[in-house]
Amino acid sequence: MRFKPCARVLALALLGSWGLALQAQEAPLGGNVEALLDYARSRNPEYAAMRHEAEAATERVTPAGALPDPKLRTELRDITRMGEQNPTLAPARVGSTRYLLMQDVPWLGKRDLKREIAELDARGADGRASGTWAELAARIKTAYSQLQYVHRNEQLTREILDLMTRLEKIAQVRYAGGLAAQQDVIRAQVEQTGMKSELVALENERRQWQARLNALLARPSASPLAAPERLRTLPAPAQLDPVALEERVRARNPQLFAEEARIRSAEKSRELTYKNRYPDFTLGVSPIQYQGSVKEWELMVELNLPLQQGSRRAQERESEAMLSAARARRDATANQVLGELAENLSGFDAARRTEALTATSLLPQSELTFKAALAGYETGKVDFATLLDAQRQIRQARQNRIKAQADAQMRLAEIERILGEDL
């Protein structure tokens, strides 16, 4: 009986921990972008398809370098024994039975080249899968940044709406005391109506971005998403050195990785095409059975004669053209990704400088202007239009800061997509 209270306590603790774990599992996604990326990595069907294709390409390596299956031929000779018996299919009763075991053997080096081509194709498939994930991750990060921008803009609009409600009350008090015109109250109400319309538009935009994000996560479009909690930490300026990033792009960009694998595969394919000038062989061994015993053995060598020189020269020219095409495609891809890198680095720097300028200069100045205008309106030194202009300035400054932060996050997502990894 003494152990029953302890058992109850233990049971309650287990139930409590299970309940907390269940709540954690049921908590909606969206609080941070890392959780969204982890979810998408294991559930997005497009990325899953590319991973399976890469696995399939890897499994092609072994068959590509293997010998073909051997062939067995059986010949029943003189099945009537010179007309002495009825036809029969029994090996011991025919004149002789020839068994031929044959194995096709390619020219030296062809099997190795086929295996290397398959390995390079598998590496290219891995690169394409990595590129698909980099693209998907960038789209998720961008959608998350846009959703966060809309959410913060919505919060700001609600704050300004509350401020306008207070300004309306101040205008009503002054109008009741004969210190202000009724127009001030009406203008405050009109301003509030405009903000409520903006809130409707922002709510619609927020739902649209939530639907896009759910689509990227392979979830139903109406699935709940938690409000974004925080921005990702921006990298230090030293991590964004253009020369260092260009070297990383050349070494790690998934598209360039896949194109390099395609070039090497085309080189091996060209080498294999030139090796087709040499014949392939078929080797065989043949025991010959007479009645119940094997009394003869034969060896066989067969080879194809590469006489169709026009066809082979055309294939060789084709392989050279495919190699040139692969190199040109690599150069075009390099030019494209390096141009995108420079563009996004410039955009990131502009967004960061704009955010710093707004936070350290424009926003404090707007706040001081609004405070001075509010104090002046309460004392009758400035009119209501000046107060509204000051309110719009502070709102515009805060919106500019939010937009600059969102732009920096989206530019960072694009830079990481081009690099193929997080900074």
C-alpha positions as CSV (number, residue, x, y, z in Angstrom):
1,M,0.0,0.0,0.0
2,R,2.9,2.3,0.6
3,F,3.9,2.2,-3.0
4,K,0.5,3.3,-4.5
5,P,1.1,7.1,-4.1
6,C,4.5,6.8,-5.8
7,A,2.9,4.9,-8.6
8,R,0.2,7.5,-9.0
9,V,2.8,10.3,-9.2
10,L,4.8,8.3,-11.8
11,A,1.7,7.7,-13.9
12,L,0.8,11.4,-13.7
13,A,4.3,12.4,-14.7
14,L,4.2,10.0,-17.7
15,L,0.8,11.3,-18.8
16,G,2.0,14.9,-18.5
17,S,5.1,14.3,-20.5
18,W,3.1,12.4,-23.1
19,G,0.6,15.3,-23.3
20,L,3.4,17.8,-23.8
21,A,5.0,15.7,-26.5
22,L,1.6,15.4,-28.2
23,Q,1.1,19.2,-28.1
24,A,4.6,19.8,-29.5
25,Q,3.8,17.4,-32.4
26,E,0.5,19.1,-33.0
27,A,1.9,22.6,-32.9
28,P,1.5,24.2,-36.3
29,L,4.6,24.9,-38.4
30,G,5.6,28.4,-39.4
31,G,7.4,29.7,-36.3
32,N,10.8,29.5,-38.0
33,V,12.1,28.7,-41.4
34,E,14.4,25.9,-40.2
35,A,11.4,23.7,-39.2
36,L,9.7,24.4,-42.6
37,L,12.9,23.2,-44.4
38,D,13.1,20.1,-42.3
39,Y,9.5,19.3,-43.0
40,A,9.8,19.9,-46.8
41,R,13.0,17.8,-47.0
42,S,11.2,14.7,-46.0
43,R,7.8,15.3,-47.6
44,N,8.1,17.4,-50.8
45,P,7.3,15.1,-53.7
46,E,9.3,17.0,-56.3
47,Y,12.5,16.6,-54.2
48,A,11.6,13.0,-53.4
49,A,11.3,12.3,-57.2
50,M,14.7,13.7,-57.9
51,R,16.2,11.7,-55.0
52,H,14.7,8.5,-56.4
53,E,16.0,9.3,-59.9
54,A,19.5,9.8,-58.4
55,E,19.2,6.5,-56.6
56,A,18.1,4.8,-59.8
57,A,21.1,6.3,-61.7
58,T,23.4,5.0,-59.0
59,E,22.0,1.5,-59.5
60,R,22.8,1.6,-63.2
61,V,26.5,1.7,-62.5
62,T,27.0,-2.0,-61.8
63,P,25.0,-3.3,-64.8
64,A,26.8,-0.8,-67.1
65,G,30.2,-2.4,-66.4
66,A,29.1,-6.0,-66.2
67,L,29.5,-8.7,-68.9
68,P,26.3,-9.7,-70.7
69,D,24.7,-12.9,-69.8
70,P,26.2,-16.0,-71.5
71,K,24.2,-17.9,-74.0
72,L,23.7,-21.7,-74.3
73,R,22.8,-23.4,-77.5
74,T,21.9,-27.0,-78.0
75,E,21.9,-28.7,-81.4
76,L,20.5,-32.2,-81.9
77,R,22.1,-33.7,-85.0
78,D,20.8,-36.5,-87.1
79,I,17.7,-37.1,-85.1
80,T,16.7,-40.1,-87.4
81,R,20.1,-41.8,-87.3
82,M,20.4,-41.9,-91.1
83,G,16.8,-43.0,-91.4
84,E,17.2,-46.0,-89.0
85,Q,14.7,-44.7,-86.5
86,N,11.8,-42.3,-86.0
87,P,12.7,-38.7,-85.2
88,T,13.5,-38.3,-81.5
89,L,14.6,-35.5,-79.2
90,A,16.5,-37.6,-76.7
91,P,20.2,-36.6,-76.7
92,A,21.3,-40.2,-76.1
93,R,19.4,-41.6,-79.1
94,V,20.3,-39.0,-81.8
95,G,23.4,-39.1,-83.9
96,S,25.2,-36.4,-81.8
97,T,24.3,-33.5,-79.6
98,R,26.3,-30.3,-79.6
99,Y,26.2,-28.0,-76.6
100,L,27.6,-24.5,-77.2
101,L,28.2,-22.1,-74.3
102,M,29.0,-18.5,-75.6
103,Q,30.1,-15.3,-73.9
104,D,30.2,-11.9,-75.5
105,V,33.3,-10.0,-74.5
106,P,33.7,-6.3,-75.5
107,W,37.0,-4.9,-76.6
108,L,39.5,-4.0,-73.9
109,G,38.4,-0.9,-72.0
110,K,34.8,-0.6,-73.2
111,R,33.3,-2.0,-70.1
112,D,35.3,0.4,-67.9
113,L,34.2,3.3,-70.0
114,K,30.6,2.3,-69.8
115,R,30.8,2.0,-66.0
116,E,32.5,5.4,-65.8
117,I,29.8,7.0,-68.0
118,A,27.2,5.5,-65.7
119,E,29.0,6.8,-62.6
120,L,29.2,10.3,-64.1
121,D,25.6,10.2,-65.0
122,A,24.8,9.2,-61.4
123,R,26.8,12.2,-60.2
124,G,24.9,14.4,-62.6
125,A,21.6,13.1,-61.2
126,D,22.9,13.8,-57.6
127,G,23.7,17.4,-58.7
128,R,20.3,17.8,-60.2
129,A,18.7,16.5,-57.0
130,S,20.8,19.0,-55.0
131,G,19.8,21.7,-57.4
132,T,16.1,20.8,-56.9
133,W,16.5,21.1,-53.1
134,A,18.4,24.4,-53.4
135,E,15.6,25.8,-55.5
136,L,12.9,24.4,-53.2
137,A,14.7,25.8,-50.1
138,A,15.0,29.2,-51.7
139,R,11.3,29.3,-52.6
140,I,10.4,28.3,-49.0
141,K,12.7,30.9,-47.6
142,T,11.3,33.6,-49.9
143,A,7.7,32.7,-49.2
144,Y,8.5,32.7,-45.4
145,S,10.1,36.2,-45.8
146,Q,7.1,37.5,-47.7
147,L,4.7,36.0,-45.1
148,Q,6.8,37.6,-42.3
149,Y,6.7,40.9,-44.2
150,V,3.0,40.8,-44.5
151,H,2.5,39.7,-40.9
152,R,4.7,42.6,-39.6
153,N,3.1,45.1,-41.9
154,E,-0.3,43.9,-40.6
155,Q,0.9,44.5,-37.0
156,L,2.2,47.9,-37.9
157,T,-1.1,48.9,-39.6
158,R,-3.0,47.8,-36.5
159,E,-0.7,49.9,-34.3
160,I,-1.2,52.9,-36.5
161,L,-4.9,52.3,-36.6
162,D,-4.9,52.4,-32.8
163,L,-2.9,55.6,-33.0
164,M,-5.4,57.1,-35.4
165,T,-8.2,56.2,-33.0
166,R,-6.4,58.2,-30.2
167,L,-5.8,61.1,-32.6
168,E,-9.5,61.1,-33.4
169,K,-10.4,61.3,-29.7
170,I,-8.0,64.3,-29.4
171,A,-9.6,65.9,-32.4
172,Q,-13.1,65.3,-30.9
173,V,-12.1,66.9,-27.6
174,R,-10.6,69.9,-29.4
175,Y,-13.7,70.2,-31.6
176,A,-16.0,70.0,-28.6
177,G,-14.0,72.9,-27.0
178,G,-14.2,74.9,-30.2
179,L,-10.5,74.7,-30.8
180,A,-10.6,72.6,-34.0
181,A,-12.9,72.2,-36.9
182,Q,-15.1,69.2,-37.5
183,Q,-13.1,68.4,-40.6
184,D,-10.2,67.2,-38.3
185,V,-12.5,64.5,-36.8
186,I,-13.8,63.5,-40.3
187,R,-10.2,63.2,-41.7
188,A,-9.2,61.0,-38.8
189,Q,-12.2,58.8,-39.5
190,V,-11.4,58.6,-43.2
191,E,-7.8,57.7,-42.4
192,Q,-9.0,54.9,-40.2
193,T,-11.3,53.6,-42.9
194,G,-8.4,53.5,-45.4
195,M,-6.3,51.5,-42.9
196,K,-9.1,49.0,-42.4
197,S,-9.2,48.5,-46.1
198,E,-5.4,48.0,-46.1
199,L,-5.9,45.4,-43.3
200,V,-8.4,43.5,-45.5
201,A,-5.8,43.5,-48.4
202,L,-3.0,42.4,-46.1
203,E,-5.1,39.6,-44.7
204,N,-5.9,38.4,-48.2
205,E,-2.2,38.6,-49.1
206,R,-1.2,36.7,-46.0
207,R,-3.7,33.8,-46.8
208,Q,-2.2,33.7,-50.4
209,W,1.3,33.3,-49.1
210,Q,0.2,30.7,-46.6
211,A,-1.4,28.7,-49.4
212,R,1.9,28.9,-51.4
213,L,4.0,27.9,-48.5
214,N,1.7,24.9,-47.8
215,A,1.9,23.9,-51.4
216,L,5.7,23.9,-51.1
217,L,5.4,21.8,-48.0
218,A,3.0,19.3,-49.7
219,R,0.3,20.2,-47.2
220,P,-3.4,21.1,-47.8
221,S,-3.7,24.8,-48.7
222,A,-5.9,25.5,-45.6
223,S,-3.4,23.9,-43.1
224,P,-2.7,26.3,-40.3
225,L,0.7,28.0,-40.1
226,A,2.0,29.7,-37.0
227,A,2.9,33.3,-37.1
228,P,6.6,33.9,-38.1
229,E,8.6,34.5,-34.9
230,R,11.9,35.8,-36.0
231,L,14.1,36.8,-38.9
232,R,17.1,34.7,-39.9
233,T,20.5,36.1,-38.8
234,L,22.2,37.9,-41.7
235,P,25.8,36.9,-42.4
236,A,28.6,39.2,-41.6
237,P,30.0,41.4,-44.5
238,A,33.2,39.3,-44.4
239,Q,31.2,36.2,-45.5
240,L,29.9,38.0,-48.6
241,D,33.2,38.8,-50.3
242,P,32.4,38.5,-54.0
243,V,35.7,36.8,-55.0
244,A,35.4,34.2,-52.3
245,L,31.7,33.6,-53.1
246,E,32.5,33.2,-56.8
247,E,35.0,30.5,-56.0
248,R,32.5,28.7,-53.8
249,V,29.9,29.0,-56.6
250,R,32.3,27.4,-59.1
251,A,33.1,24.6,-56.7
252,R,29.7,23.9,-55.2
253,N,26.8,25.2,-57.3
254,P,24.6,22.2,-58.1
255,Q,23.9,23.3,-61.7
256,L,27.6,23.7,-62.4
257,F,28.3,20.4,-60.7
258,A,25.8,18.6,-62.9
259,E,27.2,20.3,-66.0
260,E,30.7,19.3,-65.1
261,A,29.6,15.7,-64.7
262,R,27.8,16.0,-68.1
263,I,31.1,17.2,-69.7
264,R,33.1,14.3,-68.3
265,S,30.4,11.9,-69.3
266,A,30.5,13.3,-72.9
267,E,34.3,12.9,-72.9
268,K,34.0,9.3,-71.9
269,S,31.2,8.7,-74.4
270,R,33.5,10.1,-77.1
271,E,36.3,7.8,-76.0
272,L,33.9,4.9,-76.1
273,T,32.8,5.9,-79.6
274,Y,36.3,5.8,-80.9
275,K,36.9,2.4,-79.3
276,N,34.0,1.1,-81.4
277,R,36.4,1.1,-84.3
278,Y,37.7,-2.2,-82.7
279,P,35.7,-5.4,-82.8
280,D,33.9,-7.1,-80.0
281,F,34.4,-10.9,-79.5
282,T,32.2,-13.9,-78.7
283,L,34.0,-16.8,-77.1
284,G,32.5,-20.3,-76.9
285,V,33.2,-23.8,-75.8
286,S,31.3,-26.8,-77.2
287,P,31.2,-30.4,-76.0
288,I,29.7,-32.9,-78.5
289,Q,27.8,-35.9,-77.1
290,Y,27.6,-39.2,-79.0
291,Q,24.9,-41.4,-77.4
292,G,25.7,-41.4,-73.7
293,S,29.2,-39.8,-73.6
294,V,31.0,-36.7,-74.7
295,K,33.7,-37.5,-77.2
296,E,34.6,-34.2,-78.8
297,W,35.3,-30.6,-77.7
298,E,35.3,-27.5,-79.8
299,L,36.4,-23.9,-79.1
300,M,34.9,-20.9,-80.9
301,V,35.9,-17.3,-81.4
302,E,33.6,-14.9,-83.2
303,L,34.0,-11.2,-83.8
304,N,32.1,-8.5,-85.6
305,L,33.8,-6.7,-88.5
306,P,33.7,-2.9,-88.2
307,L,33.2,-2.2,-91.8
308,Q,30.6,0.5,-91.7
309,Q,33.1,3.3,-91.5
310,G,30.7,6.0,-92.7
311,S,28.3,5.2,-89.8
312,R,31.1,5.1,-87.3
313,R,32.6,8.4,-88.5
314,A,29.1,10.0,-88.1
315,Q,28.9,8.6,-84.6
316,E,32.3,10.0,-83.8
317,R,31.3,13.5,-85.1
318,E,28.2,13.2,-83.0
319,S,30.2,12.5,-79.9
320,E,32.4,15.5,-80.6
321,A,29.4,17.8,-81.1
322,M,27.8,16.5,-77.9
323,L,31.0,17.3,-76.0
324,S,31.1,20.8,-77.4
325,A,27.5,21.3,-76.5
326,A,28.1,20.2,-72.9
327,R,31.0,22.6,-72.6
328,A,29.0,25.5,-74.1
329,R,26.1,24.7,-71.7
330,R,28.5,24.7,-68.8
331,D,29.9,28.1,-69.8
332,A,26.3,29.5,-70.2
333,T,25.3,28.2,-66.8
334,A,28.4,29.6,-65.2
335,N,27.7,33.1,-66.7
336,Q,24.1,32.9,-65.6
337,V,24.8,31.9,-62.0
338,L,27.7,34.3,-61.5
339,G,25.5,37.1,-62.9
340,E,22.7,36.2,-60.5
341,L,25.2,36.1,-57.7
342,A,26.5,39.6,-58.5
343,E,22.9,40.9,-58.8
344,N,21.8,39.5,-55.5
345,L,24.9,40.6,-53.6
346,S,24.3,44.1,-54.8
347,G,20.6,43.9,-53.8
348,F,21.5,42.4,-50.4
349,D,24.0,45.2,-49.7
350,A,21.4,47.9,-50.8
351,A,18.8,46.3,-48.5
352,R,21.1,46.2,-45.6
353,R,22.3,49.8,-46.0
354,T,18.7,51.0,-46.5
355,E,17.6,49.2,-43.3
356,A,20.5,50.7,-41.3
357,L,19.8,54.2,-42.7
358,T,16.1,53.9,-41.8
359,A,16.8,52.5,-38.3
360,T,19.4,55.0,-37.4
361,S,18.3,58.2,-39.1
362,L,14.9,58.2,-40.8
363,L,12.9,56.5,-38.1
364,P,14.2,58.6,-35.2
365,Q,13.7,61.7,-37.2
366,S,10.1,60.7,-38.1
367,E,9.3,59.9,-34.5
368,L,10.6,63.3,-33.3
369,T,8.6,65.0,-36.1
370,F,5.4,63.2,-35.0
371,K,5.9,64.0,-31.3
372,A,6.5,67.7,-32.1
373,A,3.4,67.7,-34.4
374,L,1.3,66.1,-31.8
375,A,2.4,68.5,-29.1
376,G,1.8,71.4,-31.5
377,Y,-1.7,70.2,-32.5
378,E,-2.7,69.9,-28.8
379,T,-1.6,73.5,-28.2
380,G,-3.1,74.8,-31.4
381,K,0.2,75.7,-33.1
382,V,-0.1,73.3,-36.0
383,D,-3.2,72.0,-37.9
384,F,-4.4,68.4,-38.2
385,A,-3.1,68.0,-41.7
386,T,0.5,68.6,-40.4
387,L,-0.2,65.9,-37.7
388,L,-1.4,63.4,-40.3
389,D,1.6,64.1,-42.5
390,A,3.9,63.4,-39.5
391,Q,2.0,60.2,-38.8
392,R,2.3,59.1,-42.4
393,Q,6.0,59.8,-42.3
394,I,6.6,57.6,-39.3
395,R,4.5,54.8,-40.8
396,Q,6.3,55.0,-44.1
397,A,9.7,54.9,-42.3
398,R,8.7,51.8,-40.3
399,Q,7.3,50.2,-43.5
400,N,10.5,50.9,-45.3
401,R,12.5,49.2,-42.6
402,I,10.3,46.1,-42.6
403,K,10.5,46.0,-46.4
404,A,14.3,46.4,-46.4
405,Q,14.6,43.5,-43.9
406,A,12.4,41.3,-46.0
407,D,14.4,42.2,-49.2
408,A,17.6,41.3,-47.4
409,Q,16.1,37.9,-46.4
410,M,15.0,37.2,-49.9
411,R,18.4,38.2,-51.4
412,L,20.1,35.9,-48.9
413,A,17.8,33.1,-49.9
414,E,18.8,33.6,-53.6
415,I,22.5,33.8,-52.7
416,E,22.2,30.5,-50.8
417,R,20.4,28.9,-53.7
418,I,23.2,29.9,-56.0
419,L,25.8,28.6,-53.6
420,G,23.9,25.4,-53.0
421,E,24.4,25.7,-49.2
422,D,23.6,28.0,-46.3
423,L,26.0,30.7,-45.5
